[in-house]
Amino acid sequence: MASSEVSIAVIGLGYVGMPLAVALAGHYKVSGFDVSEARVNELKDGFDRNREIGEDELRSTSCQFTSDTADISGANVYIVTVPTPVNEEDNTPDLSYVNAASKMIAPLLKKGDIVVYESTVYPGVTEDICGKLLEEESGLACGSDFYLGYSPERINPGDTQHTVRTITKVVAGQTPEITDILAEIYATTNGGNIFKAANIKTAEASKAIENAQSDINVAFINEVTKIVNEMDLSVYDVLDAAATKWNFLKFTPGLVGGHCISVDPYYLAQCAKELGHEPEVILAGRHINDAMGRYFAKRLIAKMGEGKKDVLILGFTFKENINDIRNTKVVDVYNTLKDAGYNVVVHDPHAAPDEVKAHYGIELAADLPEAVQFDALVLAVSHNDYLGMDDAALKGLLKADGLLYDLKGLWRSRDFGNKIQYLTV
Ligand SMILES: NC(=O)c1ccc[n+]([C@@H]2O[C@H](COP(=O)([O-])OP(=O)(O)OC[C@H]3O[C@@H](n4cnc5c(N)ncnc54)[C@H](O)[C@@H]3O)[C@@H](O)[C@H]2O)c1
Protein backbone atom coordinates (compact mmCIF):
# COMPACT_ATOMS: atom_id res chain seq x y z
CA MET A 1 0.00 0.00 0.00
CA ALA A 2 1.63 3.25 -1.08
CA SER A 3 1.41 5.95 1.55
CA SER A 4 -0.62 8.18 -0.80
CA GLU A 5 -3.26 5.42 -0.92
CA VAL A 6 -3.58 5.07 2.84
CA SER A 7 -7.00 6.07 4.15
CA ILE A 8 -7.48 5.55 7.89
CA ALA A 9 -10.56 5.15 10.03
CA VAL A 10 -10.00 5.37 13.79
CA ILE A 11 -12.81 3.56 15.62
CA GLY A 12 -13.50 4.99 19.10
CA LEU A 13 -12.61 8.60 19.83
CA GLY A 14 -11.78 8.51 23.53
CA TYR A 15 -8.55 9.23 25.38
CA VAL A 16 -6.64 7.00 22.96
CA GLY A 17 -8.44 7.29 19.63
CA MET A 18 -8.98 11.00 19.35
CA PRO A 19 -5.37 12.23 19.81
CA LEU A 20 -4.21 9.43 17.52
CA ALA A 21 -6.72 10.37 14.81
CA VAL A 22 -5.65 14.01 14.99
CA ALA A 23 -1.94 13.10 14.87
CA LEU A 24 -2.42 10.79 11.86
CA ALA A 25 -4.57 13.39 10.09
CA GLY A 26 -1.46 15.53 9.74
CA HIS A 27 -0.14 12.95 7.24
CA TYR A 28 -3.05 10.87 5.94
CA LYS A 29 -6.72 11.04 5.06
CA VAL A 30 -8.32 10.18 8.39
CA SER A 31 -11.88 9.71 9.63
CA GLY A 32 -12.58 9.43 13.33
CA PHE A 33 -15.63 7.32 14.11
CA ASP A 34 -17.45 7.02 17.42
CA VAL A 35 -20.81 5.44 18.30
CA SER A 36 -21.45 8.39 20.61
CA GLU A 37 -23.02 11.16 18.55
CA ALA A 38 -22.63 13.49 21.53
CA ARG A 39 -18.86 12.92 21.53
CA VAL A 40 -18.64 13.43 17.76
CA ASN A 41 -20.67 16.65 17.94
CA GLU A 42 -18.47 18.00 20.73
CA LEU A 43 -15.33 17.24 18.74
CA LYS A 44 -16.79 18.90 15.65
CA ASP A 45 -17.44 21.94 17.87
CA GLY A 46 -13.78 21.96 18.93
CA PHE A 47 -14.44 20.65 22.43
CA ASP A 48 -12.58 17.67 23.92
CA ARG A 49 -14.05 16.85 27.33
CA ASN A 50 -10.97 14.70 28.07
CA ARG A 51 -8.77 17.79 27.66
CA GLU A 52 -6.21 15.91 25.57
CA ILE A 53 -6.40 18.31 22.59
CA GLY A 54 -7.07 22.04 22.63
CA GLU A 55 -9.78 23.83 20.70
CA ASP A 56 -7.45 25.35 18.07
CA GLU A 57 -5.92 21.99 17.16
CA LEU A 58 -9.32 20.33 16.99
CA ARG A 59 -10.79 23.06 14.81
CA SER A 60 -7.85 22.99 12.42
CA THR A 61 -7.50 19.20 12.07
CA SER A 62 -8.34 17.62 8.72
CA CYS A 63 -9.73 14.57 10.57
CA GLN A 64 -13.41 14.06 9.77
CA PHE A 65 -15.35 13.16 12.93
CA THR A 66 -18.40 11.03 12.30
CA SER A 67 -20.83 8.53 13.79
CA ASP A 68 -22.02 7.37 10.39
CA THR A 69 -20.40 4.15 9.12
CA ALA A 70 -20.98 5.30 5.53
CA ASP A 71 -18.29 7.95 6.11
CA ILE A 72 -15.62 5.34 6.88
CA SER A 73 -16.45 2.75 4.23
CA GLY A 74 -13.69 3.99 1.93
CA ALA A 75 -10.93 3.41 4.49
CA ASN A 76 -8.28 0.74 3.97
CA VAL A 77 -6.69 0.89 7.44
CA TYR A 78 -9.02 0.56 10.44
CA ILE A 79 -7.58 1.31 13.89
CA VAL A 80 -9.72 0.12 16.79
CA THR A 81 -9.45 2.11 20.04
CA VAL A 82 -12.61 1.12 21.92
CA PRO A 83 -12.82 0.33 25.66
CA THR A 84 -11.75 -3.01 27.12
CA PRO A 85 -13.07 -3.01 30.70
CA VAL A 86 -13.72 -6.00 32.97
CA ASN A 87 -17.07 -7.48 33.94
CA GLU A 88 -18.14 -6.13 37.33
CA GLU A 89 -19.22 -9.44 38.80
CA ASP A 90 -16.02 -11.46 38.28
CA ASN A 91 -13.36 -9.13 36.79
CA THR A 92 -13.17 -11.19 33.59
CA PRO A 93 -12.36 -9.29 30.37
CA ASP A 94 -15.36 -7.61 28.76
CA LEU A 95 -14.63 -7.88 25.05
CA SER A 96 -18.08 -6.69 23.99
CA TYR A 97 -16.74 -3.35 22.65
CA VAL A 98 -13.96 -4.85 20.52
CA ASN A 99 -16.40 -7.49 19.30
CA ALA A 100 -18.99 -4.85 18.40
CA ALA A 101 -16.38 -2.73 16.62
CA SER A 102 -15.14 -5.79 14.69
CA LYS A 103 -18.70 -6.66 13.62
CA MET A 104 -19.20 -3.11 12.46
CA ILE A 105 -15.98 -3.07 10.43
CA ALA A 106 -16.47 -6.52 8.83
CA PRO A 107 -19.06 -5.53 6.20
CA LEU A 108 -16.88 -2.57 5.20
CA LEU A 109 -13.78 -4.70 4.54
CA LYS A 110 -12.28 -4.96 1.07
CA LYS A 111 -9.36 -7.02 -0.20
CA GLY A 112 -6.04 -5.65 1.04
CA ASP A 113 -7.49 -3.78 4.02
CA ILE A 114 -5.73 -3.81 7.42
CA VAL A 115 -7.47 -3.86 10.79
CA VAL A 116 -5.24 -2.76 13.67
CA TYR A 117 -6.28 -3.11 17.30
CA GLU A 118 -4.95 -0.64 19.86
CA SER A 119 -7.35 -1.53 22.65
CA THR A 120 -5.56 -3.31 25.49
CA VAL A 121 -6.26 -7.04 25.22
CA TYR A 122 -4.59 -10.31 26.19
CA PRO A 123 -2.47 -12.32 23.77
CA GLY A 124 -4.66 -14.06 21.22
CA VAL A 125 -7.61 -11.66 21.19
CA THR A 126 -6.61 -9.91 17.96
CA GLU A 127 -6.07 -13.06 15.89
CA ASP A 128 -8.15 -15.74 17.61
CA ILE A 129 -11.22 -13.68 18.52
CA CYS A 130 -11.35 -10.49 16.44
CA GLY A 131 -9.76 -12.00 13.31
CA LYS A 132 -12.25 -14.89 13.36
CA LEU A 133 -15.16 -12.51 13.88
CA LEU A 134 -14.02 -10.34 10.97
CA GLU A 135 -13.73 -13.42 8.76
CA GLU A 136 -17.15 -14.79 9.72
CA GLU A 137 -18.92 -11.47 9.25
CA SER A 138 -17.12 -10.38 6.06
CA GLY A 139 -16.76 -13.70 4.23
CA LEU A 140 -13.14 -12.70 3.52
CA ALA A 141 -10.06 -14.68 4.52
CA CYS A 142 -7.92 -13.25 7.30
CA GLY A 143 -4.24 -13.19 6.37
CA SER A 144 -4.80 -13.24 2.61
CA ASP A 145 -7.83 -11.04 1.80
CA PHE A 146 -7.44 -8.68 4.75
CA TYR A 147 -4.75 -8.44 7.43
CA LEU A 148 -4.53 -7.84 11.15
CA GLY A 149 -2.20 -5.70 13.22
CA TYR A 150 -1.77 -4.82 16.86
CA SER A 151 -0.20 -1.69 18.29
CA PRO A 152 -0.59 -1.13 22.02
CA GLU A 153 -1.22 2.36 23.32
CA ARG A 154 0.78 3.65 26.28
CA ILE A 155 -0.49 7.18 26.78
CA ASN A 156 -1.10 8.29 30.30
CA PRO A 157 -4.04 10.70 30.81
CA GLY A 158 -2.92 14.16 31.89
CA ASP A 159 0.74 13.39 31.10
CA THR A 160 1.98 16.07 28.72
CA GLN A 161 5.44 14.48 28.41
CA HIS A 162 4.47 10.95 27.32
CA THR A 163 2.05 11.55 24.47
CA VAL A 164 1.09 9.98 21.18
CA ARG A 165 3.79 12.16 19.60
CA THR A 166 6.63 11.05 21.89
CA ILE A 167 6.09 7.49 23.14
CA THR A 168 7.86 4.58 21.44
CA LYS A 169 5.16 2.80 19.45
CA VAL A 170 5.21 -0.99 19.40
CA VAL A 171 3.73 -2.37 16.18
CA ALA A 172 3.12 -5.87 14.84
CA GLY A 173 1.39 -7.04 11.69
CA GLN A 174 0.20 -10.42 10.53
CA THR A 175 3.06 -10.52 8.00
CA PRO A 176 6.40 -8.66 7.86
CA GLU A 177 4.99 -6.52 5.02
CA ILE A 178 2.02 -5.45 7.15
CA THR A 179 4.37 -4.70 10.06
CA ASP A 180 6.37 -2.44 7.73
CA ILE A 181 3.26 -0.61 6.54
CA LEU A 182 2.11 -0.05 10.12
CA ALA A 183 5.59 1.07 11.16
CA GLU A 184 5.59 3.63 8.35
CA ILE A 185 2.13 4.91 9.26
CA TYR A 186 2.79 5.26 12.99
CA ALA A 187 6.27 6.69 12.40
CA THR A 188 4.63 9.85 11.07
CA THR A 189 3.07 10.54 14.46
CA ASN A 190 6.17 10.30 16.67
CA GLY A 191 9.24 11.05 14.59
CA GLY A 192 9.94 7.42 13.70
CA ASN A 193 10.08 6.10 17.27
CA ILE A 194 8.88 2.58 16.36
CA PHE A 195 9.59 -0.87 17.79
CA LYS A 196 8.59 -3.80 15.57
CA ALA A 197 7.45 -6.63 17.86
CA ALA A 198 8.11 -10.23 16.84
CA ASN A 199 4.43 -10.85 16.13
CA ILE A 200 0.92 -9.80 17.15
CA LYS A 201 0.72 -11.98 20.27
CA THR A 202 4.08 -10.62 21.46
CA ALA A 203 2.83 -7.05 21.06
CA GLU A 204 -0.38 -7.92 22.95
CA ALA A 205 1.62 -9.59 25.73
CA SER A 206 4.00 -6.64 26.04
CA LYS A 207 1.13 -4.27 26.78
CA ALA A 208 -0.51 -6.62 29.25
CA ILE A 209 2.69 -7.04 31.29
CA GLU A 210 3.61 -3.34 31.35
CA ASN A 211 0.63 -2.33 33.43
CA ALA A 212 0.62 -5.54 35.48
CA GLN A 213 4.20 -4.72 36.46
CA SER A 214 3.19 -1.28 37.74
CA ASP A 215 0.27 -2.78 39.64
CA ILE A 216 2.44 -5.39 41.34
CA ASN A 217 5.12 -2.87 42.28
CA VAL A 218 2.58 -0.58 43.92
CA ALA A 219 0.95 -3.58 45.62
CA PHE A 220 4.28 -4.51 47.18
CA ILE A 221 4.70 -1.00 48.60
CA ASN A 222 1.07 -1.02 49.78
CA GLU A 223 1.73 -4.27 51.63
CA VAL A 224 4.92 -2.81 53.11
CA THR A 225 2.85 0.19 54.23
CA LYS A 226 0.49 -2.05 56.17
CA ILE A 227 3.41 -3.82 57.84
CA VAL A 228 5.35 -0.71 58.88
CA ASN A 229 2.17 0.98 60.09
CA GLU A 230 1.83 -1.85 62.63
CA MET A 231 5.21 -0.73 63.98
CA ASP A 232 4.27 2.97 63.99
CA LEU A 233 6.91 3.69 61.37
CA SER A 234 6.33 6.04 58.46
CA VAL A 235 6.45 4.18 55.16
CA TYR A 236 7.84 7.36 53.58
CA ASP A 237 10.78 7.37 56.00
CA VAL A 238 11.40 3.70 55.19
CA LEU A 239 11.18 4.38 51.44
CA ASP A 240 13.49 7.40 51.66
CA ALA A 241 16.14 5.25 53.30
CA ALA A 242 15.67 2.27 50.95
CA ALA A 243 15.73 4.51 47.87
CA THR A 244 19.35 5.39 48.55
CA LYS A 245 20.21 1.94 47.17
CA TRP A 246 21.09 2.25 43.46
CA ASN A 247 18.60 -0.34 42.24
CA PHE A 248 15.65 0.25 44.58
CA LEU A 249 12.47 0.91 42.58
CA LYS A 250 10.82 4.15 43.65
CA PHE A 251 7.16 3.28 43.95
CA THR A 252 4.89 4.89 46.54
CA PRO A 253 1.81 3.61 48.35
CA GLY A 254 -1.66 4.60 47.25
CA LEU A 255 -4.92 3.93 45.49
CA VAL A 256 -4.72 2.20 42.11
CA GLY A 257 -7.68 3.06 39.90
CA GLY A 258 -8.39 4.09 36.33
CA HIS A 259 -9.03 2.27 33.12
CA CYS A 260 -5.60 0.67 32.70
CA ILE A 261 -3.47 -0.36 35.69
CA SER A 262 -6.42 -1.56 37.75
CA VAL A 263 -7.91 -3.46 34.78
CA ASP A 264 -5.17 -4.79 32.49
CA PRO A 265 -3.73 -7.32 35.00
CA TYR A 266 -7.08 -9.11 34.86
CA TYR A 267 -6.57 -9.50 31.11
CA LEU A 268 -3.17 -11.08 31.70
CA ALA A 269 -4.69 -13.28 34.41
CA GLN A 270 -7.41 -14.46 32.02
CA CYS A 271 -4.80 -15.43 29.46
CA ALA A 272 -2.84 -17.34 32.12
CA LYS A 273 -5.94 -19.21 33.26
CA GLU A 274 -6.84 -20.19 29.70
CA LEU A 275 -3.37 -21.71 29.47
CA GLY A 276 -3.91 -23.64 32.72
CA HIS A 277 -1.59 -21.43 34.78
CA GLU A 278 -2.81 -19.91 38.07
CA PRO A 279 -1.61 -16.26 38.02
CA GLU A 280 -0.75 -15.98 41.71
CA VAL A 281 1.45 -12.86 41.75
CA ILE A 282 -0.72 -10.94 39.30
CA LEU A 283 -3.93 -11.55 41.23
CA ALA A 284 -2.26 -11.00 44.61
CA GLY A 285 -1.31 -7.52 43.39
CA ARG A 286 -4.87 -6.82 42.34
CA HIS A 287 -6.20 -8.18 45.63
CA ILE A 288 -3.96 -5.91 47.72
CA ASN A 289 -4.47 -2.77 45.64
CA ASP A 290 -8.22 -3.21 45.38
CA ALA A 291 -8.53 -3.23 49.17
CA MET A 292 -6.44 -0.12 49.85
CA GLY A 293 -9.33 2.39 49.79
CA ARG A 294 -11.04 0.52 52.59
CA TYR A 295 -7.74 0.10 54.46
CA PHE A 296 -7.00 3.84 54.34
CA ALA A 297 -10.53 4.72 55.49
CA LYS A 298 -10.33 2.23 58.37
CA ARG A 299 -7.04 3.80 59.46
CA LEU A 300 -8.83 7.13 59.76
CA ILE A 301 -11.76 5.56 61.59
CA ALA A 302 -9.35 3.84 64.01
CA LYS A 303 -7.88 7.25 64.79
CA MET A 304 -11.15 9.19 65.07
CA GLY A 305 -13.66 6.57 66.23
CA GLU A 306 -17.09 5.84 64.78
CA GLY A 307 -19.98 8.31 64.84
CA LYS A 308 -20.97 11.57 63.25
CA LYS A 309 -17.66 13.02 62.14
CA ASP A 310 -17.55 15.60 59.41
CA VAL A 311 -14.97 14.73 56.79
CA LEU A 312 -13.97 16.51 53.60
CA ILE A 313 -12.30 14.39 50.91
CA LEU A 314 -10.11 16.43 48.58
CA GLY A 315 -10.12 14.82 45.14
CA PHE A 316 -12.20 12.14 43.45
CA THR A 317 -10.61 11.41 40.06
CA PHE A 318 -8.42 8.32 39.68
CA LYS A 319 -5.28 10.47 39.41
CA GLU A 320 -4.14 14.05 39.65
CA ASN A 321 -5.04 16.97 37.37
CA ILE A 322 -7.44 15.08 35.10
CA ASN A 323 -11.21 14.66 35.04
CA ASP A 324 -11.24 10.87 34.57
CA ILE A 325 -13.31 9.14 37.27
CA ARG A 326 -13.20 5.62 35.79
CA ASN A 327 -12.54 3.03 38.50
CA THR A 328 -11.55 5.70 41.01
CA LYS A 329 -10.79 4.05 44.32
CA VAL A 330 -11.62 7.21 46.25
CA VAL A 331 -15.16 5.83 46.19
CA ASP A 332 -14.03 3.02 48.55
CA VAL A 333 -12.69 5.58 51.02
CA TYR A 334 -16.01 7.46 50.78
CA ASN A 335 -18.21 4.38 51.22
CA THR A 336 -16.21 3.00 54.16
CA LEU A 337 -16.40 6.33 56.00
CA LYS A 338 -20.14 6.59 55.27
CA ASP A 339 -20.66 3.07 56.60
CA ALA A 340 -18.98 4.17 59.85
CA GLY A 341 -21.60 6.92 60.18
CA TYR A 342 -19.44 9.84 59.01
CA ASN A 343 -20.81 12.84 57.15
CA VAL A 344 -18.63 12.95 54.08
CA VAL A 345 -18.29 15.79 51.57
CA VAL A 346 -16.23 15.19 48.43
CA HIS A 347 -14.65 18.03 46.49
CA ASP A 348 -12.93 17.82 43.13
CA PRO A 349 -12.04 20.74 40.86
CA HIS A 350 -11.77 18.57 37.73
CA ALA A 351 -14.41 15.82 37.89
CA ALA A 352 -17.81 16.58 36.37
CA PRO A 353 -20.44 16.55 39.16
CA ASP A 354 -23.14 15.10 36.85
CA GLU A 355 -20.86 12.18 35.88
CA VAL A 356 -19.93 11.50 39.51
CA LYS A 357 -23.64 11.51 40.42
CA ALA A 358 -24.55 9.23 37.51
CA HIS A 359 -21.75 6.68 38.08
CA TYR A 360 -21.38 6.69 41.85
CA GLY A 361 -24.50 8.40 43.26
CA ILE A 362 -22.32 10.96 45.07
CA GLU A 363 -23.09 14.70 45.10
CA LEU A 364 -19.75 16.33 44.36
CA ALA A 365 -18.93 19.76 45.77
CA ALA A 366 -17.60 21.72 42.81
CA ASP A 367 -16.35 24.49 45.13
CA LEU A 368 -14.53 24.13 48.41
CA PRO A 369 -17.06 24.56 51.22
CA GLU A 370 -16.96 27.95 52.92
CA ALA A 371 -17.60 28.59 56.62
CA VAL A 372 -17.58 24.85 57.41
CA GLN A 373 -14.97 23.33 59.64
CA PHE A 374 -14.44 19.62 59.33
CA ASP A 375 -13.16 17.08 61.83
CA ALA A 376 -10.85 15.73 59.16
CA LEU A 377 -9.56 16.54 55.70
CA VAL A 378 -8.50 13.64 53.49
CA LEU A 379 -6.10 14.54 50.68
CA ALA A 380 -6.99 11.75 48.25
CA VAL A 381 -5.74 13.14 44.93
CA SER A 382 -2.77 15.47 44.50
CA HIS A 383 -4.43 17.96 42.16
CA ASN A 384 -2.29 21.10 41.77
CA ASP A 385 -5.18 23.07 43.27
CA TYR A 386 -4.61 21.28 46.59
CA LEU A 387 -0.83 21.39 46.51
CA GLY A 388 -1.06 25.15 46.30
CA MET A 389 -3.23 25.46 49.44
CA ASP A 390 -1.42 27.32 52.17
CA ASP A 391 -1.75 26.65 55.90
CA ALA A 392 -4.45 29.30 56.30
CA ALA A 393 -6.59 27.74 53.56
CA LEU A 394 -6.25 24.26 55.07
CA LYS A 395 -6.81 25.39 58.63
CA GLY A 396 -9.85 27.37 57.48
CA LEU A 397 -11.47 24.08 56.51
CA LEU A 398 -10.43 22.21 59.63
CA LYS A 399 -11.45 22.38 63.29
CA ALA A 400 -8.67 23.68 65.54
CA ASP A 401 -7.83 20.13 66.69
CA GLY A 402 -8.82 18.51 63.38
CA LEU A 403 -7.01 15.77 61.56
CA LEU A 404 -5.24 16.09 58.24
CA TYR A 405 -5.06 12.70 56.54
CA ASP A 406 -2.57 12.90 53.68
CA LEU A 407 -2.96 9.83 51.45
CA LYS A 408 -0.25 11.14 49.13
CA GLY A 409 2.33 11.97 51.80
CA LEU A 410 2.82 15.34 50.15
CA TRP A 411 2.54 17.56 53.18
CA ARG A 412 4.61 15.49 55.53
CA SER A 413 7.41 18.04 55.74
CA ARG A 414 5.01 20.86 56.61
CA ASP A 415 4.51 22.04 60.17
CA PHE A 416 0.81 22.54 60.89
CA GLY A 417 1.33 23.37 64.56
CA ASN A 418 0.84 21.07 67.50
CA LYS A 419 -2.95 21.14 67.71
CA ILE A 420 -3.66 19.75 64.27
CA GLN A 421 -3.15 16.01 63.96
CA TYR A 422 -1.35 14.84 60.84
CA LEU A 423 -1.61 11.30 59.51
CA THR A 424 -0.22 9.69 56.37
CA VAL A 425 -1.04 6.31 54.83
N1 LIG B 1 -6.98 5.98 28.57
C1 LIG B 1 -5.72 5.64 28.51
O1 LIG B 1 -4.88 6.37 28.96
C2 LIG B 1 -5.26 4.36 27.83
C3 LIG B 1 -3.89 4.13 27.74
C4 LIG B 1 -3.46 2.99 27.10
C5 LIG B 1 -4.38 2.09 26.58
N2 LIG B 1 -5.71 2.32 26.72
C6 LIG B 1 -6.63 1.36 26.13
O2 LIG B 1 -7.20 1.95 24.97
C7 LIG B 1 -8.55 1.53 24.81
C8 LIG B 1 -9.45 2.74 24.74
O3 LIG B 1 -9.37 3.44 25.98
P1 LIG B 1 -9.87 4.93 26.12
O4 LIG B 1 -9.37 5.38 27.43
O5 LIG B 1 -9.57 5.72 24.92
O6 LIG B 1 -11.45 4.69 26.21
P2 LIG B 1 -12.57 5.83 26.18
O7 LIG B 1 -13.70 5.29 26.97
O8 LIG B 1 -11.99 7.16 26.54
O9 LIG B 1 -12.97 5.91 24.65
C9 LIG B 1 -13.53 4.88 23.94
C10 LIG B 1 -14.46 5.47 22.91
O10 LIG B 1 -14.94 4.39 22.12
C11 LIG B 1 -16.30 4.64 21.80
N3 LIG B 1 -16.90 3.38 21.42
C12 LIG B 1 -17.36 2.37 22.18
N4 LIG B 1 -17.78 1.36 21.41
C13 LIG B 1 -17.58 1.73 20.13
C14 LIG B 1 -17.80 1.10 18.88
N5 LIG B 1 -18.32 -0.13 18.81
N6 LIG B 1 -17.49 1.78 17.76
C15 LIG B 1 -16.97 3.03 17.83
N7 LIG B 1 -16.74 3.68 18.98
C16 LIG B 1 -17.03 3.01 20.13
C17 LIG B 1 -16.86 5.28 23.05
O11 LIG B 1 -18.03 6.01 22.77
C18 LIG B 1 -15.68 6.16 23.49
O12 LIG B 1 -15.77 7.46 22.98
C19 LIG B 1 -8.82 0.60 25.97
O13 LIG B 1 -8.57 -0.72 25.60
C20 LIG B 1 -7.81 1.03 27.00
O14 LIG B 1 -7.49 0.00 27.91
C21 LIG B 1 -6.16 3.46 27.31
Ligand as a Chemical Component Dictionary entry (heavy atoms), coordinates in Angstrom:
data_LIG
# 
_chem_comp.id                   LIG 
_chem_comp.type                 NON-POLYMER 
_chem_comp.pdbx_formal_charge   0 
_chem_comp.three_letter_code    LIG 
# 
loop_
_chem_comp_atom.comp_id 
_chem_comp_atom.atom_id 
_chem_comp_atom.alt_atom_id 
_chem_comp_atom.type_symbol 
_chem_comp_atom.charge 
_chem_comp_atom.model_Cartn_x 
_chem_comp_atom.model_Cartn_y 
_chem_comp_atom.model_Cartn_z 
_chem_comp_atom.pdbx_ordinal 
LIG N1  N1  N 0  -6.983  5.980  28.570 1  
LIG C1  C1  C 0  -5.718  5.644  28.506 2  
LIG O1  O1  O 0  -4.875  6.373  28.960 3  
LIG C2  C2  C 0  -5.263  4.365  27.829 4  
LIG C3  C3  C 0  -3.895  4.129  27.737 5  
LIG C4  C4  C 0  -3.460  2.988  27.101 6  
LIG C5  C5  C 0  -4.376  2.087  26.584 7  
LIG N2  N2  N 1  -5.710  2.325  26.718 8  
LIG C6  C6  C 0  -6.630  1.364  26.131 9  
LIG O2  O2  O 0  -7.195  1.945  24.969 10 
LIG C7  C7  C 0  -8.547  1.529  24.808 11 
LIG C8  C8  C 0  -9.446  2.744  24.738 12 
LIG O3  O3  O 0  -9.369  3.441  25.976 13 
LIG P1  P1  P 0  -9.870  4.929  26.122 14 
LIG O4  O4  O 0  -9.371  5.385  27.433 15 
LIG O5  O5  O -1 -9.573  5.717  24.922 16 
LIG O6  O6  O 0  -11.446 4.695  26.208 17 
LIG P2  P2  P 0  -12.567 5.831  26.179 18 
LIG O7  O7  O 0  -13.702 5.288  26.972 19 
LIG O8  O8  O 0  -11.991 7.156  26.536 20 
LIG O9  O9  O 0  -12.968 5.913  24.646 21 
LIG C9  C9  C 0  -13.533 4.879  23.942 22 
LIG C10 C10 C 0  -14.462 5.472  22.914 23 
LIG O10 O10 O 0  -14.937 4.387  22.124 24 
LIG C11 C11 C 0  -16.301 4.645  21.796 25 
LIG N3  N3  N 0  -16.899 3.378  21.417 26 
LIG C12 C12 C 0  -17.357 2.370  22.180 27 
LIG N4  N4  N 0  -17.785 1.362  21.408 28 
LIG C13 C13 C 0  -17.584 1.728  20.127 29 
LIG C14 C14 C 0  -17.798 1.103  18.879 30 
LIG N5  N5  N 0  -18.318 -0.129 18.811 31 
LIG N6  N6  N 0  -17.492 1.784  17.758 32 
LIG C15 C15 C 0  -16.969 3.032  17.827 33 
LIG N7  N7  N 0  -16.735 3.675  18.984 34 
LIG C16 C16 C 0  -17.029 3.014  20.132 35 
LIG C17 C17 C 0  -16.855 5.276  23.048 36 
LIG O11 O11 O 0  -18.025 6.005  22.769 37 
LIG C18 C18 C 0  -15.678 6.157  23.489 38 
LIG O12 O12 O 0  -15.775 7.463  22.976 39 
LIG C19 C19 C 0  -8.821  0.603  25.970 40 
LIG O13 O13 O 0  -8.572  -0.719 25.596 41 
LIG C20 C20 C 0  -7.807  1.028  26.996 42 
LIG O14 O14 O 0  -7.491  0.005  27.914 43 
LIG C21 C21 C 0  -6.161  3.456  27.305 44 
# 
loop_
_chem_comp_bond.comp_id 
_chem_comp_bond.atom_id_1 
_chem_comp_bond.atom_id_2 
_chem_comp_bond.value_order 
_chem_comp_bond.pdbx_ordinal 
LIG N1  C1  SING 1  
LIG C1  O1  DOUB 2  
LIG C1  C2  SING 3  
LIG C2  C3  SING 4  
LIG C2  C21 DOUB 5  
LIG C3  C4  DOUB 6  
LIG C4  C5  SING 7  
LIG C5  N2  DOUB 8  
LIG N2  C6  SING 9  
LIG N2  C21 SING 10 
LIG C6  O2  SING 11 
LIG C6  C20 SING 12 
LIG O2  C7  SING 13 
LIG C7  C8  SING 14 
LIG C7  C19 SING 15 
LIG C8  O3  SING 16 
LIG O3  P1  SING 17 
LIG P1  O4  DOUB 18 
LIG P1  O5  SING 19 
LIG P1  O6  SING 20 
LIG O6  P2  SING 21 
LIG P2  O7  DOUB 22 
LIG P2  O8  SING 23 
LIG P2  O9  SING 24 
LIG O9  C9  SING 25 
LIG C9  C10 SING 26 
LIG C10 O10 SING 27 
LIG C10 C18 SING 28 
LIG O10 C11 SING 29 
LIG C11 N3  SING 30 
LIG C11 C17 SING 31 
LIG N3  C12 SING 32 
LIG N3  C16 SING 33 
LIG C12 N4  DOUB 34 
LIG N4  C13 SING 35 
LIG C13 C14 SING 36 
LIG C13 C16 DOUB 37 
LIG C14 N5  SING 38 
LIG C14 N6  DOUB 39 
LIG N6  C15 SING 40 
LIG C15 N7  DOUB 41 
LIG N7  C16 SING 42 
LIG C17 O11 SING 43 
LIG C17 C18 SING 44 
LIG C18 O12 SING 45 
LIG C19 O13 SING 46 
LIG C19 C20 SING 47 
LIG C20 O14 SING 48 
# 
